[in-house]
Structures are given as C-alpha cells and as structure tokens.
Amino acid sequence: MNAPPSRAAVAVVVIGYDDVAHVTDAVRSALAQGPAVRQVVAVDDCSTDGSAGLLARLATTEPRLTVVRRRTNSGGCGTPRNTGLDAVTAPYVMFLDSDDVLPPGAVDALLGAAEQERAQVAGGLCVRRELPSGRETPWEERLYAQRAVLARPAQRPRLVHDTLCVNKLYRTDFLREHRIRFPEGRFPYEDVVFTARVLAAGPRLVLVPDRVYVWHVRRSARRLSISLDRADAGNWRARTHACRLAYEILLGAGQKQLARAARAKFLDHDLRMYVRELGLRDASYRRAWWELTRAHLAEYDAADWTRNPAAPGRLIGRVILASPEPRDLPRLRDLAARPARLLPPYARTADGTPVWSDDLPDVSLEALLTHPVGLLPLAVEAGLRPRARGTRLRLRLHEMYGRLAQAEPRSVEVAWRRREDDRTSPLRTTALERSGGTWTAGASVDLAELAASGPGTWDLHLRVRFGDGASREVTAHALPGAGLLRRRAVPSARHGVVLVQPYATHSGALALRVAPGVRGVMSVVRARARRLLH
C-alpha cells in the first residue's frame, strides 16, 4: 500500500489537435487528480476548431493549467509532447492524449510507488475502453498483475510489449539527464521509440496493478487514431520503421536481451495483428505490405527464429520470407488469431518431416512434434444454422501430425461470451467422437437465452480436454457455405422473433450477432445503416 504523496510533484502534459469535443475532459481528469498535480500543461498543436480558446478560458479559472499553442501543426504527437516537456517544472511528468482520461487516483498510485521505491519510472495498468459500448480491455494485464520493483528493465523483458508512454510516471530529471525525447514531426508510433529510449537508459522501475490510464477507442470517429488507421500501407511502413529503431536503440545501449525481446514482440504482436486484416485489403496493399514485411524480417538473424520456433508469429514470418508473393492468406489469418489455429493441409516431406505445404517444403513445422499439446495451434471448424425447432452448433477438430491421437481428445466445453460486457453463457460440455482424421461434436445453442441480454455480439469460446489431463482453449474457424453464415429471423416463444447473424470475424472465428424482438431487429437495421453511411 502506497503512502499518500506529501507534495505537489507531478506535471501532466496534455496534447491535442482539433479535438474540441474531448480536450477539456482530458484536462479536467488531470486536474481532478488532486494536490499531487502541480501543473497541467495543455499543448494545442495549432488547432482550427476552437480548442485553444476553450483551453484558454479554462485556464482563467484554474491556476495550475498552462496553455501552450504551437504556431504550426507538427503533424504528429512527438513534437507537442516535447514542447510540453520543455515547460515542465515539476519533479515528475506524465503524458495524456486529448481524447483519453486519467481515472481517479492514478497520479497518487504512481507517485506514491515512485517515491516509496525511489524509482525513476512508475507504470500502471491501462484499459482500452470501446466507445460508445464502454467495453474495457486491459492492456498488457500480465505485466501489471501485481506490484513489482525492478532494479533494471532487463529483469522483465516483457516490458518491451508495453510501448505506451501514457500509463507511466517519469522523473523529469531522468528524462533530461539522458536526453530522452520523442521523435519530432510526423512520426507515427513515436511512443515505440520513446519507450525504447527510456528502457535503454536502464531506469529503476516500479509496476503497480492500479488503473492509471483510460484509452478511449472510437472506431466510428471521423479522424481515426494512428493505431486504428491501418488501411494504408504507409502505416505499416511507419510501424516497421519505429520497431527497427527501437531494436537499434536497445542494442546500441548494450541491452541485448531487451533488443531480442523487441524483435520477438514484433512477431507475436505487430505481425499477427496486421496479418489478421490482410484479407480486408486490396491486391495493391497486400503486395506492398508483403514486400515491406519481407524486407524487415530479412534483418532478423538465426537466433531470432530458433527461439520458440513453434510460436505462431515465427511460423508466419518464415512463410512470408519463403515466398516472394502473397500466398495462403486465409490460412495465415487463422494462424495469426488468438488463440492460433493451424488449418490443413498438414503436409510432410518424403522423409516424414512436417512442413507448411507441399510447394513450400523449406518452412519446417517439425517443432510442432514436441510442442506441448496444451499450446498447439489446434484447428477447430464450426458451423451453425439457426432454426426455429432448435439451433445446433457442429464442431470438427482436426488431427495434427498424430499429436492429438496421442493425447486422446475426450470432450469440448462450449461457451458464448457477449462482447459488450463479457457476460458468459452457461458452460456446456459435449463428448468428442473420432471419425478418421478428425473428431466431431455437437451442442445446442439457446438463442432465447443469448437474446435475453438484448442486441449484442457473442464470441464462441471452446476448451478441448484430453485424456492425459491437458486442455487447450481455442476458438473455431467459421465454416462458410451451405447457408451456415446467413442471417435468419427465428421464431421465439420468449421474444416473438430473434434475428441471428452467424459471421466470421477478421481472424476467421465464428461469432453471432443476436437481436430479440421487433425492436431489437430494428436496432440492428439502424446500426447497419449507420455503418454503411460511415
């Protein structure tokens, strides 16, 4: 438990551009942190929507608020953050974006921990809040599961996965002593480089489980954030450039373990995220993306590939390096899913070595032969056809190089999780029956029960249990065709009618949109019309 801070010691730098609808909420959330906040520096990046005037009026009633207006727009987030940092006089500094907020107690939690542990950097939990639904997802939850004090960053290589700068408190003199600043100008993913510079300087850190930052995700916004605006190949170019710089910064500082971890993070996180979306892009984007990725991965050395060779990101990267043109995109998409799914074919060379495919034998899958069955990228396919007389979910689990037969799949647990609030349907367990090289199972789906929560989206979650006691959590690949993914209005004694839309997510997994009653059906129609207009 942290002792309450004894002095006003923190500056919060808030940056914004043409965000008149949200910037004052961000500033007020910083001011509301209480007496620990000495100053709030709001940097307006030459807005044209009246943001600067709004901030100036707020400053007349709040002596802790300083407004700095840049004369020209920088085109990015790094320059205004540097401008704000130059104006800081407090011993500690935090950063806040204009469309996000600090939750109550954030500054006290970080400052108390930093002072108690004499840490130069204190980090806490960030949550991504989807708007308007309000659904929250923790960011890097494992890293902040419990309080930890690190004498140096190399003690926790997982730190490279948290590239955010906003969920942390920094000693101002530490940043200035090591000349740590953000990249200037239009530089997307500037926080990736900034975080690498912080870690390269080897600070003493304290991590706390407290919620310290709320990251608002507005997917329907007129101007998408950098992290959401991935439709142009230039975004991927900027991301690979930032990740390359981060690696070079860490390696140049002698932080070899962190540099290696940064490359592994690129494979496990960045690469998989963009691969899941490749099917949404046109042929021109795919070719450009593939070429950029091959060039980036060509810089990796043997050690980057031999560590955990069965990891999905490494398998995906090796397929990309082995093929000069985009290929096998649906199969790569499923392998990039979380949890990963490796769909057939399960090819072998003449000597029996597992490989990606007959025409790509240089990509070996031999590591799967010794990988723990509870970590294998199991391939489960699912089909669902809503019917008035009963809706059945049909599942098919594929064998994978003889590994599953050895482990003896016994049963599968089926649950639906509502995306809007993480509500979970009652668990159903059904036996798996072997049929040649697959195992099959069926389970009933209570549409009335799912619809009772109102219009919503339900994701299918499965857990396969084996005879040796092992288990594996999986999602299921949505089977197309034969009307399995067709929207249907199903009569219901409880709701009158339930509109059901089975569909495949971006990662190919089966999900359900459900809307009960005539009112629910109309809400779906209106939402669909809004999406089309947007």
C-alpha positions as a printed Julia matrix, in Angstrom:
534×3 Matrix{Float64}:
   0.0     0.0     0.0
   1.41    3.4    -1.01
   1.62    6.27    1.46
  -0.21    9.34    0.09
   2.19   11.75   -1.66
   3.26   14.61    0.59
   3.7    17.33   -2.02
   2.63   18.69   -5.37
   5.17   16.92   -7.53
   3.62   15.96  -10.86
   3.1    17.7   -14.19
   0.64   16.26  -16.69
   1.3    17.15  -20.33
  -1.93   17.03  -22.38
  -1.62   17.23  -26.17
  -4.42   17.86  -28.65
  -5.27   18.86  -32.18
  -8.79   19.74  -33.38
 -10.36   17.83  -30.51
 -12.67   20.45  -29.05
 -15.21   17.79  -28.06
 -12.88   15.96  -25.69
  -9.83   18.03  -24.71
 -11.37   19.68  -21.66
 -12.47   16.28  -20.32
  -8.85   15.15  -20.51
  -7.57   18.31  -18.81
 -10.19   18.14  -16.06
  -9.35   14.49  -15.4
  -5.75   15.58  -14.78
  -6.73   18.5   -12.55
  -9.09   16.23  -10.61
  -6.16   14.06   -9.51
  -5.8    16.39   -6.56
  -2.97   18.24   -4.85
  -0.25   15.87   -6.11
  -0.59   17.57   -9.51
   1.43   20.76   -9.52
   0.8    21.74  -13.12
  -1.12   20.68  -16.19
   0.5    21.76  -19.45
  -2.01   21.68  -22.32
  -0.26   21.88  -25.71
  -2.53   22.78  -28.61
  -0.96   21.73  -31.91
  -2.35   24.67  -33.91
  -5.99   23.58  -33.83
  -8.57   25.22  -36.09
 -11.73   24.16  -34.2
 -11.61   26.49  -31.22
  -9.77   24.1   -28.89
  -7.15   26.69  -27.93
  -9.76   29.27  -26.97
 -11.64   26.75  -24.89
  -8.46   25.83  -23.03
  -7.54   29.48  -22.52
 -10.92   30.18  -20.9
 -10.49   27.18  -18.63
  -7.03   28.45  -17.62
  -8.52   31.71  -16.3
 -10.26   29.72  -13.56
  -7.54   27.14  -12.89
  -4.11   28.46  -11.87
  -2.45   25.04  -12.3
  -3.28   24.99  -16.01
  -0.83   26.39  -18.56
  -1.85   26.51  -22.21
   0.83   26.43  -24.92
  -0.32   27.0   -28.5
   2.0    25.97  -31.29
   2.1    28.29  -34.3
   2.27   25.45  -36.83
   0.85   21.97  -36.77
   3.55   19.36  -36.24
   1.72   16.5   -37.95
   2.33   14.11  -35.08
   2.3    13.56  -31.34
   6.02   13.72  -30.58
   6.64   17.44  -31.11
   3.78   18.7   -28.88
   4.84   16.28  -26.15
   8.39   17.64  -26.35
   7.01   21.18  -26.24
   5.06   20.31  -23.09
   8.05   18.56  -21.53
  10.13   21.73  -22.0
   7.55   23.68  -19.97
   7.51   21.24  -17.04
   8.9    22.44  -13.71
   7.65   19.56  -11.52
   9.91   16.65  -10.46
   7.7    14.09  -12.22
   5.83   14.12  -15.52
   3.01   12.14  -17.16
   1.56   12.33  -20.67
  -2.13   12.37  -21.6
  -3.84   12.49  -25.01
  -6.76   14.83  -25.52
  -9.29   12.07  -26.22
  -8.4     9.96  -23.17
  -8.69   10.45  -19.39
  -6.84    9.69  -16.17
  -9.03    7.67  -13.78
  -9.35    8.9   -10.18
  -6.31    8.08   -8.06
  -3.96    7.45  -10.99
  -1.37   10.08  -10.04
  -1.4     9.17   -6.34
  -0.86    5.47   -7.17
   2.1     6.14   -9.45
   3.7     8.94   -7.43
   3.35    7.06   -4.14
   5.02    3.98   -5.62
   7.79    6.01   -7.31
   8.66    7.89   -4.13
   8.47    4.82   -1.91
  10.7     2.73   -4.19
  12.94    5.59   -5.39
  12.05    4.64   -8.95
  12.76    6.77  -11.99
   9.8     5.26  -13.84
   6.49    4.03  -12.41
   3.99    2.17  -14.61
   0.41    1.05  -14.09
  -2.48   -0.62  -15.88
  -4.03    0.98  -18.95
  -7.5    -0.08  -20.08
  -8.83    0.29  -23.61
 -12.45    1.49  -23.43
 -14.51    0.94  -26.58
 -16.96    3.76  -27.21
 -19.88    4.03  -27.19
 -20.28    0.49  -25.76
 -18.0     1.14  -22.77
 -16.44   -2.32  -23.0
 -13.0    -2.34  -21.38
  -9.96   -4.47  -22.18
  -6.81   -4.32  -20.04
  -3.6    -3.53  -21.9
  -0.69   -5.85  -21.02
  -2.56   -7.09  -17.96
   0.04   -9.76  -17.13
   2.76   -7.15  -16.77
   0.79   -5.27  -14.12
  -0.87   -8.21  -12.36
   0.99   -7.45   -9.13
   3.36   -4.87   -7.74
   6.96   -5.32   -8.8
  10.19   -3.38   -8.29
  12.87   -3.78  -10.97
  16.43   -2.55  -10.47
  16.83   -2.59  -14.24
  14.5    -3.27  -17.2
  16.31   -6.45  -18.3
  14.83   -8.2   -15.26
  11.44   -8.12  -17.05
  11.91   -8.44  -20.86
   8.11   -8.34  -21.23
   8.41   -4.58  -20.69
   9.1    -4.16  -24.4
   5.5    -5.22  -25.09
   4.14   -2.14  -23.32
   5.18    0.58  -25.75
   2.7     3.13  -24.36
   4.15    6.27  -22.81
   0.89    7.42  -21.21
   0.44    4.86  -18.43
   3.71    5.82  -16.77
   5.17    8.47  -14.49
   8.74    9.64  -15.22
  11.3    11.51  -13.18
  11.73   14.74  -15.12
  15.44   14.98  -14.35
  15.91   11.35  -15.55
  14.46   12.22  -18.96
  16.55   15.37  -19.21
  19.77   13.79  -17.97
  19.56   11.09  -20.65
  18.16   13.49  -23.28
  15.14   11.28  -23.79
  12.65   12.91  -26.11
  10.03   11.9   -28.65
  10.77   11.82  -32.38
   9.8    15.15  -33.94
   7.31   15.92  -36.7
   5.04   13.48  -38.43
   6.35   10.27  -36.9
   3.64    7.65  -36.24
   4.35    5.27  -33.35
   6.58    7.83  -31.66
   5.91    6.18  -28.29
   7.59    2.96  -29.5
  10.84    4.87  -29.98
  10.42    6.92  -26.79
   9.83    3.76  -24.72
  12.95    2.14  -26.21
  14.99    5.2   -25.24
  13.63    5.02  -21.69
  14.44    1.31  -21.33
  17.86    1.77  -22.93
  18.78    4.24  -20.17
  18.31    1.46  -17.59
  15.97    3.11  -15.06
  14.84    1.68  -11.77
  11.14    0.84  -12.23
   8.11    0.08  -10.13
   4.99   -1.53  -11.6
   1.61   -1.29   -9.86
  -1.7    -3.08  -10.58
  -3.75    0.15  -10.24
  -5.7     1.5   -13.22
  -3.84    4.64  -14.21
  -5.0     5.4   -17.76
  -8.19    5.04  -19.82
  -7.52    4.78  -23.55
 -10.69    5.66  -25.47
 -11.19    3.73  -28.7
 -13.57    5.49  -31.08
 -13.77    3.33  -34.2
 -16.51    5.47  -35.73
 -14.61    8.75  -35.29
 -14.27   10.96  -38.36
 -10.5    11.01  -37.9
  -9.16    7.67  -36.68
  -6.23    7.45  -34.3
  -2.9     6.25  -35.68
  -3.31    2.84  -34.06
  -6.69    2.32  -35.77
  -5.94    3.91  -39.16
  -4.21    0.9   -40.72
  -5.84    0.89  -44.16
  -2.81    2.39  -45.94
   0.49    0.54  -46.37
   2.25    3.69  -45.18
   1.01    2.9   -41.68
   2.8    -0.46  -41.78
   5.92    1.2   -43.17
   5.89    3.62  -40.24
   5.34    0.81  -37.74
   8.2    -1.35  -39.04
  10.45    1.73  -39.07
   9.62    2.51  -35.44
  10.19   -1.12  -34.4
  13.52   -1.19  -36.25
  14.63    1.99  -34.48
  13.58    0.58  -31.11
  15.68   -2.53  -31.7
  18.71   -0.46  -32.74
  18.36    1.83  -29.7
  18.25   -1.09  -27.28
  21.09   -2.95  -28.99
  23.22    0.19  -29.15
  22.79    0.66  -25.4
  24.01   -2.87  -24.71
  20.51   -4.11  -23.81
  20.83   -7.26  -25.94
  18.16   -9.22  -24.09
  15.63   -6.42  -24.47
  16.57   -5.93  -28.13
  15.95   -9.62  -28.8
  12.65   -9.41  -26.89
  11.61   -6.41  -29.02
  12.02   -8.46  -32.19
  10.04  -11.32  -30.67
   7.31   -8.85  -29.71
   7.1    -7.67  -33.32
   6.45  -11.23  -34.48
   3.97  -12.06  -31.75
   2.01   -8.8   -31.69
   2.51   -6.42  -34.61
   2.86   -9.0   -37.38
  -0.1   -11.1   -36.23
  -2.37   -8.07  -35.86
  -1.8    -6.91  -39.44
  -1.95  -10.44  -40.92
  -5.44  -10.84  -39.44
  -6.53   -7.82  -41.51
  -4.81   -8.65  -44.82
  -7.97  -10.22  -46.22
  -9.72   -6.84  -45.9
  -7.18   -5.07  -48.13
  -6.9    -4.85  -51.9
  -4.23   -6.58  -54.0
  -2.07   -3.46  -54.22
  -1.93   -3.08  -50.45
  -1.15   -6.76  -49.97
   1.79   -6.66  -52.38
   3.2    -3.52  -50.77
   2.7    -4.93  -47.27
   4.3    -8.25  -48.2
   7.34   -6.53  -49.7
   7.8    -4.27  -46.65
   7.48   -7.22  -44.29
   9.98   -9.36  -46.18
  12.49   -6.51  -46.11
  12.02   -6.04  -42.37
  12.22   -9.75  -41.5
  15.3   -10.2   -43.66
  17.21   -8.25  -40.99
  16.49  -10.93  -38.37
  19.27  -13.4   -37.55
  19.18  -17.13  -36.85
  18.71  -16.66  -33.1
  15.51  -14.68  -33.71
  13.99  -17.7   -35.45
  15.32  -20.6   -33.37
  13.92  -19.33  -30.06
  10.45  -20.89  -29.63
  10.22  -21.99  -33.3
   6.62  -23.22  -32.93
   5.33  -19.75  -32.0
   2.66  -18.61  -34.5
   4.4   -15.31  -35.29
   7.62  -17.08  -36.19
   5.79  -19.57  -38.43
   4.02  -16.7   -40.2
   7.27  -14.8   -40.63
   9.04  -17.78  -42.14
   6.22  -18.31  -44.67
   6.48  -14.66  -45.71
  10.25  -14.87  -46.1
   9.97  -18.07  -48.13
   7.52  -16.65  -50.66
   8.17  -13.57  -52.83
   4.43  -13.07  -53.42
   1.45  -13.02  -51.02
   0.04  -16.52  -50.52
  -2.1   -18.63  -48.2
  -3.71  -15.54  -46.67
  -6.76  -17.32  -45.15
  -4.53  -19.92  -43.51
  -2.1   -17.25  -42.25
  -5.05  -15.26  -40.88
  -6.19  -18.21  -38.79
  -2.64  -18.81  -37.55
  -2.49  -15.14  -36.54
  -5.69  -15.47  -34.47
  -5.67  -15.57  -30.68
  -5.57  -18.43  -29.85
  -3.83  -19.51  -33.06
  -5.4   -22.07  -35.4
  -3.33  -24.01  -37.96
  -5.77  -25.3   -40.58
  -4.99  -28.16  -43.01
  -3.19  -29.21  -45.13
  -0.7   -30.95  -42.86
   1.99  -31.74  -45.41
   5.14  -33.8   -44.96
   8.36  -34.23  -46.91
   9.4   -37.62  -48.27
  11.22  -38.37  -45.02
   8.11  -37.5   -42.95
   9.14  -34.05  -41.74
   6.1   -31.78  -41.19
   6.17  -28.73  -43.48
   3.91  -25.79  -44.3
   2.8   -27.21  -47.67
   4.0   -29.43  -50.48
   5.12  -26.41  -52.52
   6.78  -24.66  -49.54
   8.83  -27.51  -48.02
  11.55  -25.2   -46.7
   9.19  -23.97  -43.95
   9.5   -26.78  -41.44
   6.81  -27.42  -38.82
   8.91  -30.05  -37.05
   8.77  -28.05  -33.8
   5.07  -28.98  -33.51
   6.04  -32.6   -32.9
   7.47  -31.75  -29.48
   5.38  -28.71  -28.6
   3.12  -29.24  -25.54
  -0.33  -30.3   -26.68
  -1.85  -27.59  -24.49
  -0.07  -24.98  -26.62
  -0.64  -26.42  -30.11
  -2.5   -24.24  -32.64
  -5.46  -26.61  -32.76
  -7.75  -26.35  -35.77
 -11.44  -26.46  -34.88
 -14.07  -25.67  -37.5
 -17.62  -24.7   -36.59
 -20.9   -24.43  -38.43
 -24.22  -23.15  -37.16
 -27.59  -22.89  -38.86
 -30.28  -21.13  -36.77
 -33.62  -22.95  -36.87
 -36.96  -22.49  -35.15
 -37.04  -26.1   -33.97
 -33.57  -25.92  -32.42
 -30.18  -24.48  -33.3
 -27.21  -26.83  -33.33
 -23.52  -25.97  -33.28
 -21.4   -28.52  -35.13
 -17.67  -28.76  -34.37
 -14.84  -30.59  -36.12
 -11.35  -30.93  -34.61
  -8.52  -31.84  -36.99
  -5.66  -34.2   -36.26
  -2.21  -32.56  -36.39
   0.69  -34.84  -37.3
  -0.52  -37.56  -34.91
  -0.22  -35.36  -31.82
  -3.91  -35.34  -30.95
  -4.36  -39.1   -31.19
  -1.55  -39.47  -28.64
  -3.26  -37.04  -26.24
  -6.77  -38.55  -26.84
  -9.27  -35.67  -27.16
 -12.22  -36.52  -24.89
 -14.57  -33.56  -24.72
 -15.06  -29.92  -25.59
 -16.51  -27.22  -23.36
 -18.66  -24.68  -25.21
 -19.43  -21.15  -24.03
 -20.58  -17.93  -25.7
 -19.17  -14.63  -24.41
 -21.01  -11.36  -25.01
 -18.63   -8.8   -26.43
 -20.37   -5.77  -24.96
 -20.0    -6.76  -21.29
 -18.08  -10.1   -21.18
 -21.19  -11.91  -19.93
 -20.79  -15.67  -20.48
 -23.48  -18.21  -21.3
 -23.77  -21.39  -19.18
 -20.98  -23.83  -19.97
 -21.95  -26.89  -21.99
 -19.71  -29.95  -22.23
 -20.05  -32.4   -25.08
 -18.12  -35.54  -25.98
 -15.78  -35.68  -28.98
 -16.17  -38.66  -31.3
 -13.39  -39.77  -33.62
 -14.08  -40.1   -37.33
 -10.95  -40.85  -39.34
  -8.55  -37.94  -39.01
 -11.0   -35.69  -37.17
 -13.1   -35.54  -34.01
 -16.65  -34.19  -34.12
 -19.11  -32.87  -31.58
 -22.44  -31.08  -31.47
 -24.04  -28.74  -28.97
 -27.37  -26.97  -28.77
 -27.47  -23.16  -28.79
 -30.17  -21.48  -26.72
 -30.87  -18.38  -28.83
 -33.57  -17.16  -26.43
 -31.04  -17.23  -23.6
 -28.48  -15.23  -25.62
 -31.15  -12.78  -26.77
 -32.29  -12.11  -23.18
 -29.4    -9.66  -22.77
 -30.65   -7.56  -25.69
 -28.94   -6.9   -29.03
 -25.32   -7.95  -28.9
 -22.44   -9.9   -30.35
 -21.41  -13.26  -28.91
 -17.99  -14.86  -29.48
 -17.62  -18.63  -29.35
 -15.06  -19.93  -26.83
 -14.06  -23.58  -26.6
 -11.81  -25.68  -24.4
 -10.7   -29.08  -25.66
  -9.89  -31.59  -22.9
  -7.57  -34.55  -23.43
  -7.28  -37.96  -21.78
  -3.91  -37.12  -20.22
  -5.43  -34.18  -18.32
  -4.16  -31.48  -20.64
  -6.52  -28.9   -22.15
  -6.38  -26.18  -24.75
  -8.55  -23.06  -25.05
  -9.45  -22.43  -28.7
 -11.77  -20.5   -30.96
 -13.37  -22.05  -34.02
 -12.9   -21.27  -37.7
 -16.26  -20.32  -39.19
 -17.29  -22.68  -41.97
 -18.76  -20.78  -44.95
 -21.26  -22.07  -47.45
 -24.48  -24.08  -47.3
 -26.24  -21.17  -45.64
 -24.22  -21.51  -42.44
 -23.41  -17.78  -42.26
 -26.79  -16.46  -43.42
 -28.85  -14.02  -41.34
 -32.13  -15.55  -40.2
 -35.21  -14.45  -38.26
 -36.02  -17.32  -35.88
 -39.47  -17.52  -34.19
 -39.19  -17.49  -30.39
 -41.85  -18.17  -27.76
 -39.97  -15.9   -25.37
 -39.18  -12.96  -27.68
 -41.54  -13.39  -30.6
 -38.65  -13.34  -33.04
 -34.85  -13.41  -32.75
 -32.67  -12.07  -35.54
 -29.49  -14.18  -35.72
 -26.42  -13.49  -37.87
 -23.59  -16.03  -37.68
 -20.46  -14.48  -39.17
 -16.68  -14.8   -39.42
 -14.59  -12.21  -37.55
 -11.49  -10.59  -39.08
  -9.49  -13.53  -37.72
 -11.92  -16.07  -39.22
 -13.54  -17.1   -35.92
 -17.25  -17.87  -35.59
 -19.34  -15.23  -33.81
 -23.06  -14.44  -33.52
 -24.99  -11.19  -33.7
 -28.29  -11.56  -31.86
 -31.23   -9.15  -31.61
 -34.5   -10.09  -29.84
 -37.99   -8.89  -30.73
 -39.14   -6.41  -33.37
 -37.48   -3.52  -31.51
 -34.18   -5.39  -31.4
 -34.42   -6.21  -35.08
 -34.99   -2.54  -35.92
 -31.99   -1.5   -33.81
 -29.8    -3.86  -35.85
 -31.17   -2.43  -39.1
 -30.43    1.14  -37.93
 -26.93    0.22  -36.77
 -26.26   -1.45  -40.12
 -27.42    1.69  -41.95
 -25.11    3.86  -39.81
 -22.13    1.61  -40.57
 -22.85    1.77  -44.3
 -23.14    5.57  -44.21
 -19.89    5.85  -42.23
